[in-house]
Amino acid sequence: MATEIRDDAPAKVSARGIWGWMFFDWAAQPFFTVVTTFIFGPYFVARLTADPVAAQTTWSNMATISSVIIAVLSPVLGSIADQSGARKPWIAFFAVIKIISLFCLWGAAPGSPVIYPVIFMILASISAEFSIVFNDSMMPRLVGNSDIGRLSNAAWGLGYLGGMIVLISVVALLAGNPQTGKTILGLTPLFGLDATRGEDARITGPISAVWYFLFILPMFFFTPDAPRGRPFGAAVRSGLNELATTLGELKRRRGISLFLLARMIYQDGVNGLLILGGTFAAGMFGWATIEIGIYGIILNVVAIFGCFAAGYVDRWLGSKITVVISLTMLLLAALGIISTGPGFTLFGFVPLSTVSSGGLFGTAAEKAYIAYGLLIGLAFGPVQASSRSYLARSVSLTEAGRYFGIYALSGRATSFMATLLFSLITFWSGSARLGMATLIVFLAGGLLLLLPTPYPADKVK
């Protein structure tokens, strides 16, 4: 059973206030699902230019730049938020940047300069992550410690459901086969989208922007914010001082420090799987938008189940065990993925037929890739949701902003290492498979560091 944890006494929040907060994940997830992972990202790699290897390196470099900016600024913004009190104005500010940037992705037509979609993806990515810092820091005020794990996993699962709905809509109604021009349902794509011009993938930017705008509104209307604190100028000065104090304080809060270090390493591997998994499949199998979309739908269906099941595991066994189980599954999945290629899996110890049965995922290797993907679907939601609840159970309400800022730092501080190593090894070897193998180091290293970490991490008395 889990270590007994103390229950703070947050202000009573109405059910619609709780649901409003949860709908932030529902609003935010389509950007990660259809833009970053399954539709626009693979389109950027496989169809935007004539050189998939160079495009995959560029995509990885985009993620690296975003990660560095997020790592540097997240703790600063979190500390300032603790002093300014209210989180919603910050979320609104970054929402404007994110929405505008997503609309601009429509201009990423084949043959156009890649620099513009790279810039807009960087802006959208950092805005999305900064918003998450402020949203996550609201969580400890909504429920007591005993319910945080279930709330976090339920919100994450709700997010995957939202992402899946958008993904299914894109695949069924918008993504045309480049040869036939028809969707998987045999329909003409809505709005007359032309798959040969990548419009079926480019439209995911504007769609995600509209979805985000509509569904963050319940959080603004119904979820209580922290009381307003100091004016902006004073909050900045005080927040920077508090951040310096907090960083020094970590030296004596060994439990939190060890947890953040472990999370910094294993999250690199998780981010790498999410950012590069779809593009890796697109490059290896030549999957178009339809195949990538169906693969994403499968993963999201499994992810929804994984998150809601993990909510109960988290409540019963605790956040730490939930994360350990999830990391073990991700390690097995990553090993399976990099061991698979046309005609083999498990590094060639299991040969597979290269004959296609026709239709989607016609080869045995593609089916094996999907099987490994199911493990990713089950685990990548809980590993992040229960990491979030792990920290929420370990800090007080008044320090949530700056610690969730450092938490974002721990998720991004070295994430450029995963994507950078992928880029370098892929460039030097010409093999994306060897690049993907670097993710094993991050997942395994983080897991080994997490095992001796106390649960919950130490809390200031």
matplotlib code that plots the C-alpha trace (Angstrom):
import matplotlib.pyplot as plt

x = [0.0, 1.1, 2.8, 0.2, 0.0, -1.3, -4.4, -4.2, -7.5, -8.0, -11.0, -14.1, -14.4, -17.6, -17.9, -18.0, -14.9, -13.1, -14.4, -13.4, -9.8, -9.9, -11.1, -7.8, -6.2, -9.1, -8.4, -4.7, -4.2, -5.1, -2.0, 0.2, -1.8, -2.5, 0.1, 3.2, 2.9, 0.6, -0.4, 1.6, 4.9, 5.0, 3.9, 6.7, 9.2, 7.8, 6.1, 7.1, 10.5, 12.2, 14.8, 13.1, 16.3, 17.2, 13.6, 13.6, 16.8, 15.2, 12.1, 14.3, 16.2, 12.9, 12.1, 15.5, 15.2, 11.8, 13.0, 15.9, 13.6, 11.0, 13.7, 15.1, 11.9, 9.5, 10.9, 11.1, 7.5, 6.3, 8.0, 6.5, 3.1, 3.4, 3.9, 1.3, -1.2, -3.6, -2.7, -5.5, -4.0, -0.8, -2.7, -4.7, -1.5, 0.2, -3.1, -3.1, 0.5, -0.3, -3.6, -2.0, 1.0, -1.2, -3.2, 0.0, 0.9, -1.6, 1.1, 3.5, 2.8, 5.2, 8.2, 7.8, 10.6, 10.7, 11.9, 8.4, 6.7, 9.7, 9.3, 5.6, 6.0, 8.6, 6.2, 3.2, 5.3, 6.7, 3.3, 1.6, 4.2, 4.2, 0.4, 0.7, 3.0, 0.3, -2.6, -0.7, 0.1, -3.7, -4.3, -3.3, -6.0, -8.8, -8.8, -7.1, -3.9, -5.7, -7.6, -4.8, -3.6, -7.0, -7.8, -4.5, -4.9, -8.6, -7.7, -4.9, -7.3, -9.9, -7.2, -6.4, -10.1, -10.2, -7.1, -8.6, -11.8, -9.9, -7.6, -10.5, -12.2, -9.1, -8.5, -12.2, -13.3, -10.2, -7.2, -7.4, -5.3, -2.7, -3.5, -7.3, -8.1, -10.6, -10.7, -10.6, -14.4, -14.3, -15.5, -14.2, -12.3, -14.3, -13.6, -12.1, -8.8, -6.1, -3.9, -1.2, -0.7, -0.6, -3.7, -5.1, -2.1, -1.7, -5.4, -4.6, -3.0, -6.1, -8.3, -6.2, -6.3, -10.1, -10.5, -8.1, -9.9, -13.3, -12.5, -10.2, -13.2, -14.8, -11.6, -11.7, -15.4, -15.8, -12.4, -11.4, -8.0, -5.5, -6.1, -4.4, -1.0, 1.5, 1.5, 3.4, 6.6, 6.8, 5.9, 8.7, 11.3, 10.0, 9.5, 13.1, 14.3, 12.0, 13.3, 16.9, 15.8, 13.9, 16.9, 19.1, 16.3, 16.5, 19.9, 18.1, 15.0, 16.7, 13.6, 12.2, 15.6, 16.1, 12.6, 13.1, 16.5, 14.9, 12.0, 14.4, 16.1, 13.1, 10.9, 13.6, 12.9, 9.1, 9.3, 11.5, 9.0, 6.1, 7.9, 9.8, 7.7, 5.3, 7.9, 10.1, 7.2, 6.5, 10.1, 10.5, 7.2, 6.3, 3.1, 0.9, -1.5, -4.2, -1.8, -0.3, -3.7, -5.1, -2.0, -2.6, -6.2, -5.2, -2.7, -5.2, -7.9, -5.4, -4.1, -7.6, -8.0, -4.5, -5.0, -8.3, -7.0, -3.8, -6.0, -7.1, -3.7, -2.3, -4.9, -4.3, -0.5, 0.7, 2.2, 5.7, 4.7, 2.4, 5.4, 7.7, 5.2, 4.7, 8.5, 9.0, 6.3, 7.9, 11.3, 9.9, 8.0, 11.1, 13.2, 10.5, 10.3, 14.0, 14.3, 11.8, 12.3, 10.9, 11.2, 12.2, 11.6, 13.6, 16.8, 16.4, 15.8, 12.3, 12.1, 8.9, 7.4, 7.8, 4.8, 2.0, -1.5, -2.8, -4.7, -3.5, -0.6, -0.2, 3.2, 4.0, 6.6, 3.9, 1.7, 4.5, 5.2, 1.6, 1.8, 4.7, 2.8, 0.1, 2.5, 3.3, -0.4, -1.0, 2.0, 2.8, -0.2, 0.1, 3.9, 3.2, 0.0, 1.3, 4.5, 2.4, 0.5, 3.8, 5.0, 1.6, 1.6, 5.0, 4.7, 2.5, -0.1, 2.0, 5.0, 3.2, 3.9, 7.6, 7.9, 5.8, 8.0, 11.1, 9.1, 8.7, 12.4, 13.1, 11.0, 12.8, 16.3, 18.0, 15.3, 17.4, 19.9, 17.4, 16.5, 20.0, 21.5, 18.9, 19.8, 23.5, 23.4, 20.9, 23.0, 26.3, 24.9, 22.1, 20.0, 17.0, 16.9, 20.2, 19.0, 15.9, 18.0, 19.3, 15.9, 16.6, 19.4, 17.1, 14.2, 16.4, 18.5, 15.5, 13.9, 17.0, 17.2, 13.5, 13.7, 15.4, 13.4, 11.0, 7.3, 5.9, 8.9, 9.8, 7.5, 8.4, 6.8]
y = [0.0, 3.6, 5.6, 7.6, 11.1, 14.2, 15.9, 19.7, 21.5, 23.5, 25.7, 23.9, 23.9, 23.2, 20.3, 22.6, 24.3, 20.9, 20.1, 23.5, 22.8, 19.3, 20.7, 22.5, 19.2, 18.4, 21.8, 21.5, 17.9, 18.2, 20.3, 17.5, 14.8, 16.0, 18.7, 17.6, 13.8, 12.2, 14.5, 17.7, 16.4, 13.3, 15.6, 17.9, 15.0, 13.0, 15.4, 19.0, 18.5, 16.0, 14.9, 13.1, 12.5, 16.2, 17.1, 14.7, 16.4, 19.9, 18.7, 17.4, 20.7, 22.6, 20.5, 21.1, 24.9, 24.9, 22.7, 25.1, 28.1, 26.3, 25.0, 28.5, 30.5, 28.1, 28.3, 32.1, 32.4, 29.9, 32.0, 35.2, 33.6, 32.6, 36.3, 37.7, 35.1, 34.7, 32.2, 32.9, 36.1, 34.3, 31.4, 33.9, 35.7, 32.6, 31.3, 34.3, 33.5, 29.8, 30.3, 32.8, 30.5, 27.5, 29.4, 30.3, 26.6, 26.6, 28.3, 25.2, 24.1, 21.6, 23.3, 26.4, 27.5, 25.4, 28.2, 29.7, 26.5, 25.9, 29.4, 29.0, 25.5, 26.9, 29.7, 27.3, 24.8, 27.2, 28.9, 25.5, 24.5, 27.8, 27.6, 24.0, 25.3, 27.8, 25.3, 22.5, 24.9, 25.4, 21.7, 21.5, 24.2, 22.1, 18.8, 17.2, 15.1, 11.8, 12.7, 14.5, 11.4, 10.4, 14.0, 14.3, 11.0, 11.7, 15.1, 13.5, 10.8, 13.5, 15.2, 12.1, 11.7, 15.2, 14.6, 11.3, 13.0, 15.6, 12.9, 10.7, 13.7, 14.6, 11.0, 10.3, 13.6, 15.6, 13.4, 12.2, 9.5, 11.2, 8.7, 8.6, 11.9, 10.2, 9.8, 6.4, 6.4, 7.0, 10.6, 13.7, 15.7, 18.4, 22.0, 20.6, 19.9, 18.7, 16.0, 16.4, 19.9, 18.7, 20.6, 17.6, 18.0, 21.7, 22.2, 20.6, 23.9, 26.0, 23.2, 22.8, 26.6, 26.8, 23.8, 25.3, 28.6, 27.1, 24.6, 26.6, 28.9, 26.7, 27.0, 30.8, 30.9, 28.3, 27.3, 29.6, 31.2, 32.0, 35.5, 38.3, 39.1, 41.8, 44.1, 42.8, 44.8, 43.8, 40.2, 40.0, 41.2, 39.1, 36.1, 36.1, 36.4, 33.5, 31.4, 31.9, 30.9, 27.9, 26.7, 26.9, 25.2, 22.2, 21.3, 20.3, 18.9, 15.9, 13.9, 16.6, 17.1, 13.4, 13.1, 16.2, 14.8, 11.4, 13.0, 15.3, 12.2, 9.9, 12.7, 13.2, 9.7, 10.2, 13.4, 11.7, 8.9, 11.4, 13.8, 11.3, 8.1, 9.1, 10.6, 7.5, 5.3, 7.6, 7.4, 3.6, 2.5, 5.4, 6.0, 8.8, 10.9, 8.1, 5.4, 7.8, 8.9, 5.4, 4.6, 7.6, 6.7, 3.3, 4.8, 7.3, 4.8, 2.7, 5.9, 6.9, 3.5, 3.6, 7.0, 6.2, 2.8, 4.5, 6.9, 4.1, 2.5, 5.9, 6.2, 2.6, 2.2, 5.8, 7.9, 6.4, 2.8, 4.1, 5.9, 2.9, 0.5, 3.0, 3.5, -0.2, -0.5, 2.4, 0.7, -2.5, -0.5, 1.5, -1.7, -3.3, -0.3, 0.1, -3.6, -3.7, -3.0, -4.2, -8.0, -8.4, -7.6, -8.2, -7.2, -9.9, -12.8, -13.0, -12.7, -11.4, -11.7, -8.6, -9.5, -7.0, -8.3, -5.0, -2.2, -0.4, -1.8, -4.6, -6.0, -8.0, -5.4, -2.7, -4.9, -5.5, -1.8, -1.2, -3.9, -2.1, 1.1, -0.3, -0.3, 3.3, 4.1, 2.5, 4.1, 7.6, 9.2, 7.7, 8.4, 12.1, 12.4, 10.5, 12.5, 15.6, 14.3, 13.1, 16.7, 18.1, 15.9, 17.1, 20.9, 23.4, 25.6, 28.8, 27.3, 25.3, 27.9, 28.0, 24.2, 23.4, 25.9, 23.9, 20.7, 22.0, 22.8, 19.2, 18.0, 20.2, 21.1, 18.2, 17.2, 18.9, 16.1, 13.4, 15.2, 16.5, 13.0, 11.7, 14.4, 13.9, 10.1, 10.1, 12.6, 10.7, 7.3, 8.0, 5.7, 7.0, 3.6, 4.3, 7.8, 6.3, 3.9, 6.8, 7.1, 3.8, 5.5, 8.3, 6.0, 3.5, 6.1, 8.0, 4.8, 3.8, 7.2, 7.1, 3.8, 5.1, 8.4, 8.7, 8.9, 11.5, 13.6, 15.7, 18.6, 21.8, 21.5]
z = [0.0, -0.5, 2.2, 4.2, 3.0, 4.7, 3.4, 3.0, 3.2, 0.0, -0.3, -1.3, -5.1, -7.0, -9.4, -12.4, -11.1, -11.0, -14.5, -15.7, -14.6, -16.2, -19.5, -19.8, -20.7, -23.1, -24.8, -24.9, -26.0, -29.7, -30.3, -29.0, -30.7, -34.2, -34.6, -32.8, -32.9, -35.5, -38.3, -38.8, -37.5, -39.8, -42.7, -42.0, -42.1, -44.9, -47.3, -46.7, -48.3, -50.6, -47.9, -45.0, -43.0, -43.1, -42.3, -39.3, -38.0, -38.5, -36.6, -33.8, -33.7, -33.4, -30.4, -28.9, -29.2, -27.7, -24.8, -24.0, -23.8, -21.7, -19.3, -18.8, -18.4, -16.7, -13.1, -13.5, -14.6, -11.9, -9.1, -10.5, -10.6, -6.9, -6.1, -8.5, -7.3, -10.2, -12.8, -15.4, -16.8, -17.6, -19.3, -21.4, -22.5, -23.7, -25.3, -27.6, -28.8, -29.2, -31.1, -33.6, -34.2, -34.8, -37.4, -39.2, -39.7, -42.6, -44.7, -44.5, -48.1, -49.8, -51.2, -49.0, -46.7, -43.6, -41.3, -40.9, -39.6, -37.4, -35.8, -35.4, -33.9, -31.4, -30.4, -30.1, -28.1, -25.5, -25.1, -24.5, -21.9, -20.1, -19.8, -18.4, -15.6, -14.5, -14.9, -13.0, -10.1, -9.6, -8.9, -5.2, -4.4, -5.9, -4.0, -1.0, -1.3, -1.3, -4.5, -6.4, -8.2, -9.4, -10.5, -12.4, -14.2, -15.0, -16.5, -18.5, -19.8, -20.6, -22.6, -24.6, -25.3, -26.7, -28.8, -30.1, -31.2, -33.2, -34.6, -35.7, -37.3, -39.2, -40.4, -41.3, -42.8, -43.8, -44.6, -48.2, -49.7, -52.0, -54.8, -54.6, -53.0, -50.7, -46.9, -45.2, -45.3, -49.1, -48.8, -50.5, -47.8, -46.2, -47.4, -50.6, -48.9, -51.3, -49.8, -52.5, -51.2, -47.6, -46.7, -44.8, -42.4, -42.4, -41.4, -38.0, -36.8, -37.2, -35.9, -32.8, -32.3, -32.4, -30.2, -27.6, -27.5, -27.1, -24.4, -22.1, -21.5, -18.7, -16.7, -17.0, -16.1, -13.4, -11.8, -8.9, -9.2, -6.5, -4.9, -6.6, -5.0, -5.7, -8.7, -11.7, -11.1, -7.5, -8.3, -10.8, -8.3, -5.4, -7.7, -8.8, -5.2, -4.2, -7.1, -5.9, -2.4, -3.7, -5.7, -2.6, -0.5, -2.8, -1.3, 2.0, 0.4, -0.8, -1.6, -4.0, -5.5, -6.3, -7.7, -10.0, -11.1, -11.9, -13.7, -15.7, -17.1, -17.7, -19.1, -21.8, -23.0, -22.8, -24.7, -27.3, -27.8, -28.2, -30.5, -32.6, -32.5, -35.3, -37.5, -37.1, -38.2, -41.2, -42.3, -41.9, -43.4, -45.6, -43.7, -45.0, -42.9, -42.9, -41.5, -39.0, -37.9, -37.4, -35.4, -33.3, -32.7, -31.5, -29.1, -27.8, -27.2, -25.1, -23.4, -22.2, -20.6, -19.2, -17.5, -15.9, -14.7, -13.4, -11.4, -9.2, -9.1, -8.0, -5.2, -4.1, -4.5, -4.8, -7.5, -7.3, -8.1, -10.9, -12.4, -12.0, -13.7, -16.5, -17.1, -17.3, -20.0, -21.9, -21.8, -23.3, -25.9, -26.9, -27.2, -29.4, -31.7, -32.3, -32.8, -35.6, -39.3, -42.6, -42.4, -38.7, -35.0, -31.8, -33.6, -36.3, -33.9, -35.1, -38.9, -40.4, -43.9, -46.1, -48.1, -47.7, -47.2, -48.7, -47.0, -43.9, -41.9, -44.4, -43.4, -40.4, -39.2, -39.2, -37.1, -34.7, -34.5, -33.5, -30.8, -29.2, -29.6, -27.4, -24.5, -25.1, -25.2, -21.8, -20.1, -21.5, -19.9, -16.4, -16.3, -16.7, -14.8, -11.7, -11.9, -11.6, -8.6, -7.0, -6.9, -5.9, -2.9, -1.9, -1.8, -0.1, -1.7, -1.4, -3.2, -5.9, -8.7, -8.3, -7.7, -10.8, -12.7, -11.6, -12.4, -15.9, -15.9, -14.9, -17.8, -20.3, -18.9, -20.6, -23.1, -25.8, -25.1, -26.2, -29.4, -30.0, -29.6, -31.9, -34.5, -34.2, -34.4, -37.2, -39.1, -38.6, -39.2, -41.6, -39.4, -37.5, -35.7, -34.0, -33.1, -31.5, -29.5, -27.4, -25.7, -23.9, -21.9, -20.6, -19.7, -17.9, -16.2, -14.8, -13.6, -11.7, -10.0, -9.1, -7.2, -4.1, -4.1, -1.0, -1.6, -1.0, -1.3, 1.7, 2.5, 4.4, 7.8]

ax = plt.figure().add_subplot(projection="3d")
ax.plot(x, y, z, "-o")
ax.set_aspect("equal")
plt.show()
